[in-house]
Amino acid sequence: MSIKIMSAVFDSDTLKPTERLILLCLADHADDQGRCYPSIRRLSQRTGLSERAVQSNIRKLQDSGYLSIKMNGGQGGANLYIVTATPAADAPLHDMHPRTKCTTPPQQVRHTPAADAPKPSLTINEPSVYIRAQRLPADWVPTEAETEYALSQQLNHDEIGVMANEFSAYWSERNDKGGRKSARGWTATWQGHVRRNAYQFIRSRKNGTSNGRGVGGISKATEIADRAARIVANRTANC
């Protein structure tokens, strides 16, 4: 998140409401150089707009100079967005006409780089926050945004609690490389877990049985939470 860029977006007098919303969402993902690479689907989820509306407004922001895009320049081949909250294009546009009198031939200037000058690197150094991997914290619970995502999949709070305990218990046991992810990686993993399992909870609720996991979903959540606590306690004792 770039507070500097978000503040500049708030201060802009030329952005329309929808454009401002999308630019704020991009700034929330960006580093202080304005670089980020969220997917269109992610922007659609965060803003509440359709994917088509997001794409249309991104083109407008690009045309007006608020945004530049490097195709496939982000992590995993995603498009890299570079946010410029206060572009020179803020000034009103005027029709430009070529000068017809007293014209002077433009000077031709050729810049020749030094023979030993290094070639520019094509590698984009992304902010460390995007690539730092760590284990799922022992006291992990879904964030407000992660809970809202689960609610959007037609789950209720009790079912989200059961699912969160299952998620935490499973990943706290993983000691391999796959058990370490960035903060965004954990969010994406949680969302995938929700999508894969939501239908079981919804089907069980409609059938008037359990909350999706055996008999008595809430008691099952307590059982899973106790098991996760024992795992953490044993790991602490062995350190």
DOGU-607283 format. One line per field, with one value per residue: residue number from 1; residue in one letter; x, z, y of N, C-alpha, C in turn. Coordinates in pm, whole numbers, always signed. Layout:
N
gulo <- [NUM:...]
torfi <- [A:...]
n_X <- [X:...]
n_Z <- [Z:...]
n_Y <- [Y:...]
ca_X <- [X:...]
ca_Z <- [Z:...]
ca_Y <- [Y:...]
c_X <- [X:...]
c_Z <- [Z:...]
c_Y <- [Y:...]
***
This chain:
239
gulo <- [1:2:3:4:5:6:7:8:9:10:11:12:13:14:15:16:17:18:19:20:21:22:23:24:25:26:27:28:29:30:31:32:33:34:35:36:37:38:39:40:41:42:43:44:45:46:47:48:49:50:51:52:53:54:55:56:57:58:59:60:61:62:63:64:65:66:67:68:69:70:71:72:73:74:75:76:77:78:79:80:81:82:83:84:85:86:87:88:89:90:91:92:93:94:95:96:97:98:99:100:101:102:103:104:105:106:107:108:109:110:111:112:113:114:115:116:117:118:119:120:121:122:123:124:125:126:127:128:129:130:131:132:133:134:135:136:137:138:139:140:141:142:143:144:145:146:147:148:149:150:151:152:153:154:155:156:157:158:159:160:161:162:163:164:165:166:167:168:169:170:171:172:173:174:175:176:177:178:179:180:181:182:183:184:185:186:187:188:189:190:191:192:193:194:195:196:197:198:199:200:201:202:203:204:205:206:207:208:209:210:211:212:213:214:215:216:217:218:219:220:221:222:223:224:225:226:227:228:229:230:231:232:233:234:235:236:237:238:239]
torfi <- [M:S:I:K:I:M:S:A:V:F:D:S:D:T:L:K:P:T:E:R:L:I:L:L:C:L:A:D:H:A:D:D:Q:G:R:C:Y:P:S:I:R:R:L:S:Q:R:T:G:L:S:E:R:A:V:Q:S:N:I:R:K:L:Q:D:S:G:Y:L:S:I:K:M:N:G:G:Q:G:G:A:N:L:Y:I:V:T:A:T:P:A:A:D:A:P:L:H:D:M:H:P:R:T:K:C:T:T:P:P:Q:Q:V:R:H:T:P:A:A:D:A:P:K:P:S:L:T:I:N:E:P:S:V:Y:I:R:A:Q:R:L:P:A:D:W:V:P:T:E:A:E:T:E:Y:A:L:S:Q:Q:L:N:H:D:E:I:G:V:M:A:N:E:F:S:A:Y:W:S:E:R:N:D:K:G:G:R:K:S:A:R:G:W:T:A:T:W:Q:G:H:V:R:R:N:A:Y:Q:F:I:R:S:R:K:N:G:T:S:N:G:R:G:V:G:G:I:S:K:A:T:E:I:A:D:R:A:A:R:I:V:A:N:R:T:A:N:C]
n_X <- [+84:+54:+61:+128:+63:-208:-303:-250:-427:-673:-661:-688:-852:-970:-1050:-1307:-1576:-1584:-1341:-1168:-1215:-1116:-848:-769:-791:-590:-372:-376:-266:-14:+345:+567:+659:+448:+392:+221:+41:-231:-498:-762:-992:-949:-952:-1214:-1350:-1270:-1364:-1631:-1730:-1817:-1614:-1587:-1645:-1431:-1212:-1277:-1258:-992:-868:-946:-813:-554:-541:-571:-341:-302:-225:+0:+78:+253:+265:+242:+441:+447:+455:+453:+373:+168:-8:+169:+95:+147:+101:+25:-53:-80:-62:+95:-95:-318:-386:-621:-715:-605:-666:-411:-213:+3:+283:+297:+436:+754:+905:+1146:+1394:+1396:+1647:+1868:+1950:+2171:+2215:+2481:+2554:+2805:+3063:+3110:+2887:+2647:+2396:+2047:+1859:+1613:+1479:+1234:+1228:+1033:+839:+949:+751:+576:+694:+794:+794:+621:+533:+194:+55:+26:-188:-371:-652:-928:-901:-1087:-1148:-1108:-1303:-1529:-1512:-1567:-1830:-1945:-1960:-2188:-2181:-2239:-2156:-2100:-2037:-1815:-1642:-1602:-1478:-1249:-1112:-1053:-886:-670:-580:-495:-289:-109:+20:+182:+508:+665:+799:+578:+423:+483:+411:+353:+189:-19:-30:-133:-386:-494:-487:-666:-904:-932:-972:-1217:-1385:-1375:-1502:-1740:-1985:-2049:-2117:-2337:-2514:-2557:-2675:-2914:-3032:-3087:-2910:-2588:-2332:-2179:-1959:-1952:-2130:-2293:-2171:-2054:-1954:-1769:-1597:-1490:-1353:-1159:-1026:-918:-746:-568:-458:-324:-130:+23:+112:+269:+465:+587:+691:+884:+1071]
n_Z <- [+0:-85:+85:+16:-259:-250:-103:-284:-487:-359:-339:-595:-837:-1075:-1128:-1201:-1008:-1031:-1160:-967:-760:-868:-908:-645:-546:-693:-592:-335:-366:-451:-451:-327:-562:-723:-844:-927:-956:-966:-1053:-1301:-1209:-932:-886:-959:-756:-531:-579:-638:-889:-1225:-1424:-1684:-1653:-1495:-1671:-1874:-1740:-1663:-1910:-1964:-1759:-1834:-2082:-1997:-1861:-1598:-1548:-1641:-1833:-1833:-2030:-1922:-1737:-1465:-1167:-1235:-1497:-1501:-1585:-1539:-1352:-1336:-1130:-1161:-982:-1008:-1290:-1560:-1745:-1621:-1676:-1867:-2189:-2508:-2845:-3074:-3303:-3584:-3613:-3857:-3943:-3948:-3879:-3733:-3821:-3645:-3409:-3441:-3219:-3113:-2888:-2780:-2612:-2368:-2458:-2277:-2124:-1915:-2022:-2005:-1742:-1770:-1566:-1320:-1006:-763:-481:-158:+8:-142:-197:+29:+216:+461:+742:+823:+1070:+1414:+1553:+1359:+1208:+987:+804:+797:+530:+417:+549:+450:+188:+214:+308:+79:-69:+7:+262:+618:+937:+1134:+977:+845:+1059:+1121:+884:+886:+1109:+1022:+807:+938:+1108:+924:+771:+969:+1023:+812:+716:+500:+199:+67:+272:+330:+258:+97:+233:+59:-73:+122:+151:-104:-99:+109:-7:-220:-75:+44:-183:-281:-83:-4:-114:+13:+273:+221:+95:+304:+492:+363:+359:+620:+795:+916:+966:+744:+796:+903:+1200:+1370:+1325:+1472:+1710:+1589:+1492:+1733:+1809:+1608:+1655:+1909:+1839:+1675:+1867:+2027:+1850:+1813:+2078:+2114:+1922:+2027:+2266:+2169:+2068]
n_Y <- [-119:+219:+501:+758:+781:+724:+944:+1148:+1077:+1116:+1393:+1481:+1681:+1621:+1364:+1132:+981:+690:+636:+735:+552:+310:+383:+432:+175:+46:+190:+97:-149:-86:-11:+252:+356:+336:+93:-206:-519:-629:-856:-823:-941:-935:-657:-609:-746:-599:-342:-369:-338:-441:-665:-575:-301:-226:-270:-87:+163:+156:+184:+448:+584:+530:+662:+926:+972:+899:+645:+390:+100:-203:-467:-799:-752:-792:-1003:-1349:-1309:-1128:-821:-519:-241:+107:+364:+703:+958:+1234:+1342:+1526:+1558:+1649:+1910:+2106:+1985:+2107:+2205:+2142:+2316:+2320:+2545:+2801:+3019:+3187:+2966:+2752:+2523:+2216:+2130:+1861:+1623:+1385:+1136:+960:+676:+588:+358:+158:+151:-3:-235:-167:-316:-569:-671:-642:-518:-619:-503:-613:-704:-850:-1093:-1211:-1497:-1685:-1895:-1993:-1791:-1896:-1796:-1733:-1580:-1517:-1212:-899:-844:-1097:-1242:-1109:-1193:-1467:-1448:-1349:-1576:-1696:-1807:-1840:-1681:-1876:-2099:-2001:-1983:-2256:-2341:-2179:-2278:-2538:-2475:-2344:-2551:-2742:-2613:-2540:-2771:-2818:-2852:-2836:-2682:-2581:-2490:-2231:-1901:-1581:-1286:-1219:-1459:-1631:-1520:-1571:-1850:-1904:-1804:-1983:-2219:-2160:-2138:-2401:-2550:-2435:-2516:-2753:-2681:-2516:-2692:-2879:-2713:-2646:-2894:-2925:-3047:-3084:-2831:-2870:-3037:-3337:-3445:-3194:-2906:-2690:-2805:-2966:-2772:-2682:-2910:-2922:-2683:-2741:-2945:-2809:-2638:-2821:-2909:-2676:-2640:-2871:-2826:-2600:-2702:-2870:-2701]
ca_X <- [+0:+127:-17:+161:-14:-350:-332:-253:-552:-781:-650:-709:-980:-1013:-1094:-1447:-1587:-1547:-1199:-1100:-1226:-1022:-712:-743:-771:-456:-276:-376:-177:+111:+455:+578:+683:+322:+389:+141:-5:-352:-576:-891:-1089:-923:-1001:-1359:-1395:-1242:-1441:-1773:-1765:-1801:-1482:-1590:-1636:-1292:-1127:-1310:-1204:-846:-829:-963:-703:-432:-547:-558:-208:-296:-185:+70:+68:+353:+203:+315:+558:+436:+487:+374:+325:+55:+19:+223:+36:+226:+6:+74:-174:-88:+9:+92:-218:-427:-424:-721:-659:-630:-634:-277:-197:+144:+318:+314:+520:+879:+942:+1289:+1414:+1435:+1782:+1877:+2047:+2187:+2286:+2555:+2599:+2943:+3077:+3109:+2767:+2575:+2264:+1942:+1805:+1472:+1421:+1161:+1239:+906:+854:+975:+630:+504:+763:+838:+711:+627:+432:+69:+67:-49:-313:-437:-797:-951:-914:-1221:-1168:-1120:-1436:-1626:-1508:-1640:-1972:-1990:-1982:-2315:-2159:-2268:-2039:-2067:-1971:-1682:-1560:-1564:-1385:-1123:-1042:-999:-776:-558:-528:-423:-166:-12:+94:+268:+645:+740:+811:+444:+360:+529:+355:+345:+59:-117:-44:-225:-521:-540:-509:-791:-1015:-949:-1032:-1359:-1457:-1384:-1578:-1862:-2107:-2083:-2187:-2467:-2600:-2594:-2767:-3044:-3088:-3117:-2822:-2481:-2276:-2089:-1851:-1992:-2246:-2272:-2057:-1986:-1873:-1656:-1503:-1420:-1259:-1048:-949:-840:-636:-468:-390:-229:-17:+106:+175:+375:+575:+655:+764:+998:+1170]
ca_Z <- [+0:-90:+142:-59:-383:-215:-66:-407:-557:-288:-361:-736:-868:-1211:-1141:-1181:-892:-1059:-1187:-838:-687:-924:-883:-504:-530:-744:-498:-217:-397:-509:-367:-335:-702:-794:-921:-872:-1063:-934:-1168:-1322:-1118:-798:-884:-962:-623:-433:-607:-657:-1028:-1315:-1486:-1803:-1607:-1450:-1789:-1944:-1666:-1669:-2038:-1950:-1674:-1914:-2183:-1934:-1804:-1458:-1537:-1753:-1821:-1899:-2049:-1870:-1663:-1323:-1122:-1300:-1628:-1490:-1632:-1437:-1356:-1270:-1100:-1151:-930:-1048:-1417:-1626:-1825:-1543:-1735:-1972:-2321:-2608:-2982:-3110:-3446:-3615:-3644:-4002:-3976:-3874:-3820:-3728:-3827:-3515:-3398:-3426:-3115:-3101:-2766:-2797:-2481:-2359:-2508:-2167:-2042:-1903:-2083:-1903:-1697:-1795:-1444:-1236:-867:-696:-338:-84:+75:-228:-216:+156:+251:+601:+782:+871:+1214:+1499:+1596:+1238:+1185:+863:+815:+762:+385:+390:+597:+353:+70:+247:+311:-59:-123:+67:+390:+735:+1023:+1198:+878:+821:+1173:+1103:+772:+927:+1198:+937:+731:+1028:+1155:+815:+731:+1079:+1022:+694:+742:+376:+131:+34:+389:+345:+153:+126:+288:-49:-102:+219:+118:-222:-57:+185:-100:-291:+20:+57:-307:-296:+21:+32:-157:+110:+383:+173:+73:+434:+556:+297:+396:+761:+869:+990:+900:+635:+832:+1001:+1283:+1460:+1270:+1569:+1795:+1506:+1490:+1861:+1804:+1520:+1725:+2013:+1775:+1632:+1986:+2070:+1756:+1845:+2207:+2096:+1849:+2120:+2362:+2102:+2026]
ca_Y <- [+0:+346:+610:+879:+785:+732:+1082:+1227:+1045:+1185:+1537:+1515:+1749:+1591:+1226:+1100:+891:+551:+635:+753:+427:+213:+429:+407:+31:+18:+247:+11:-261:-38:+37:+398:+394:+322:-30:-315:-607:-705:-902:-755:-1004:-882:-519:-616:-786:-494:-220:-398:-311:-554:-669:-488:-162:-205:-259:+37:+276:+149:+245:+593:+633:+522:+768:+1057:+987:+857:+506:+328:-45:-285:-597:-914:-705:-822:-1138:-1452:-1265:-1036:-686:-430:-107:+212:+469:+841:+1021:+1375:+1354:+1656:+1562:+1709:+2038:+2087:+1960:+2211:+2165:+2185:+2344:+2347:+2683:+2813:+3135:+3203:+2838:+2722:+2377:+2162:+2079:+1717:+1590:+1241:+1100:+835:+628:+542:+221:+61:+168:-131:-241:-158:-443:-591:-728:-547:-556:-596:-480:-736:-751:-942:-1219:-1265:-1611:-1725:-1993:-1936:-1764:-1988:-1731:-1680:-1576:-1441:-1067:-851:-862:-1241:-1281:-1058:-1279:-1589:-1413:-1333:-1710:-1741:-1873:-1757:-1663:-2003:-2183:-1944:-2023:-2396:-2348:-2116:-2371:-2644:-2415:-2320:-2678:-2809:-2545:-2536:-2897:-2825:-2808:-2834:-2553:-2534:-2430:-2092:-1816:-1439:-1247:-1233:-1601:-1689:-1474:-1645:-1989:-1904:-1787:-2109:-2313:-2123:-2173:-2547:-2617:-2364:-2584:-2857:-2616:-2467:-2809:-2935:-2619:-2658:-3023:-2922:-3138:-3017:-2713:-2904:-3128:-3437:-3416:-3081:-2831:-2605:-2890:-3007:-2659:-2684:-3022:-2885:-2580:-2807:-3018:-2709:-2589:-2924:-2908:-2560:-2664:-2970:-2764:-2508:-2783:-2932:-2601]
c_X <- [+88:+36:+5:+75:-163:-390:-341:-380:-670:-780:-678:-848:-1039:-1065:-1245:-1458:-1542:-1398:-1120:-1101:-1126:-878:-674:-718:-633:-350:-266:-286:-35:+217:+466:+618:+558:+306:+305:+92:-125:-426:-704:-996:-1073:-976:-1153:-1415:-1380:-1331:-1592:-1821:-1752:-1661:-1477:-1578:-1494:-1201:-1150:-1248:-1052:-796:-841:-849:-571:-429:-525:-426:-195:-233:-108:+75:+183:+297:+295:+440:+557:+469:+394:+318:+205:+93:+67:+163:+127:+135:+77:-45:-190:-12:+1:-34:-337:-476:-526:-656:-696:-599:-499:-269:-51:+166:+348:+404:+644:+921:+1092:+1307:+1455:+1578:+1776:+1988:+2053:+2272:+2351:+2603:+2744:+2950:+3066:+2986:+2692:+2439:+2157:+1886:+1657:+1402:+1356:+1168:+1111:+929:+864:+850:+556:+568:+810:+743:+729:+517:+305:+80:-22:-183:-392:-588:-818:-960:-1057:-1249:-1185:-1255:-1544:-1629:-1587:-1791:-2028:-2015:-2102:-2295:-2203:-2148:-2001:-1991:-1831:-1589:-1512:-1456:-1249:-1044:-980:-875:-652:-495:-446:-288:-65:+71:+192:+405:+727:+740:+675:+372:+407:+479:+365:+207:-49:-138:-139:-369:-577:-570:-639:-911:-1040:-1013:-1181:-1437:-1476:-1483:-1713:-1987:-2147:-2161:-2328:-2563:-2647:-2694:-2906:-3112:-3121:-3032:-2717:-2435:-2168:-1982:-1900:-2114:-2212:-2151:-1983:-1902:-1752:-1552:-1424:-1315:-1136:-961:-863:-722:-526:-390:-288:-107:+79:+181:+290:+495:+656:+741:+888:+1103:+1284]
c_Z <- [+0:-40:+63:-185:-353:-177:-189:-487:-493:-320:-505:-757:-1001:-1228:-1121:-1070:-919:-1087:-1056:-758:-737:-896:-736:-478:-581:-647:-372:-239:-428:-404:-388:-473:-787:-869:-850:-987:-1020:-1061:-1182:-1229:-976:-786:-885:-825:-523:-453:-616:-798:-1110:-1377:-1610:-1764:-1560:-1570:-1862:-1873:-1660:-1800:-2030:-1868:-1750:-2017:-2122:-1860:-1658:-1441:-1661:-1726:-1899:-1908:-2002:-1790:-1516:-1293:-1189:-1434:-1622:-1546:-1515:-1455:-1280:-1255:-1090:-1112:-975:-1179:-1472:-1710:-1747:-1606:-1846:-2108:-2417:-2745:-3019:-3261:-3475:-3651:-3793:-4041:-3887:-3806:-3828:-3732:-3690:-3518:-3379:-3326:-3102:-2979:-2786:-2661:-2485:-2399:-2397:-2078:-2035:-1971:-1976:-1869:-1728:-1673:-1362:-1093:-795:-548:-262:-19:-8:-231:-84:+198:+398:+629:+826:+1021:+1296:+1542:+1478:+1248:+1058:+892:+778:+614:+350:+438:+500:+228:+96:+253:+170:-128:-57:+193:+503:+829:+1093:+1102:+847:+936:+1162:+996:+809:+1019:+1121:+862:+818:+1073:+1047:+788:+844:+1087:+906:+725:+613:+315:+98:+150:+419:+228:+195:+183:+181:-86:-6:+190:-1:-187:+21:+91:-180:-203:+35:-66:-319:-199:+52:-2:-57:+227:+340:+153:+206:+505:+496:+334:+544:+842:+944:+914:+800:+668:+940:+1078:+1376:+1418:+1373:+1664:+1719:+1499:+1619:+1863:+1720:+1588:+1834:+1954:+1729:+1752:+2035:+1979:+1789:+1976:+2193:+2023:+1939:+2217:+2302:+2059:+2127]
c_Y <- [+125:+457:+739:+890:+794:+875:+1171:+1201:+1116:+1335:+1578:+1575:+1706:+1449:+1214:+995:+747:+540:+649:+623:+324:+254:+411:+259:-11:+70:+163:-111:-216:-10:+189:+446:+376:+193:-137:-401:-692:-747:-819:-813:-952:-740:-516:-652:-672:-371:-244:-370:-439:-549:-580:-342:-130:-184:-127:+157:+274:+211:+398:+652:+631:+635:+906:+1075:+948:+719:+464:+178:-109:-426:-708:-874:-737:-967:-1239:-1412:-1175:-899:-600:-291:-11:+333:+603:+927:+1166:+1395:+1495:+1671:+1614:+1839:+2013:+2071:+2073:+2153:+2224:+2203:+2374:+2493:+2694:+2930:+3135:+3074:+2819:+2572:+2325:+2110:+1927:+1686:+1439:+1212:+964:+788:+584:+395:+118:+75:+36:-124:-234:-296:-451:-649:-619:-597:-520:-572:-611:-791:-853:-1081:-1279:-1375:-1646:-1827:-1921:-1914:-1858:-1929:-1675:-1687:-1496:-1292:-1027:-873:-1010:-1295:-1233:-1143:-1407:-1564:-1399:-1467:-1778:-1824:-1781:-1758:-1793:-2094:-2132:-1982:-2166:-2408:-2290:-2208:-2487:-2594:-2400:-2450:-2748:-2744:-2534:-2664:-2907:-2768:-2800:-2694:-2495:-2470:-2291:-2010:-1670:-1408:-1261:-1379:-1669:-1647:-1552:-1790:-2001:-1893:-1915:-2215:-2287:-2168:-2325:-2611:-2553:-2445:-2692:-2798:-2573:-2583:-2868:-2845:-2632:-2789:-3031:-3017:-3059:-2895:-2752:-3004:-3224:-3394:-3302:-3000:-2750:-2687:-2942:-2897:-2655:-2794:-2987:-2779:-2641:-2881:-2922:-2657:-2691:-2928:-2795:-2583:-2765:-2912:-2673:-2588:-2844:-2833:-2590]
***
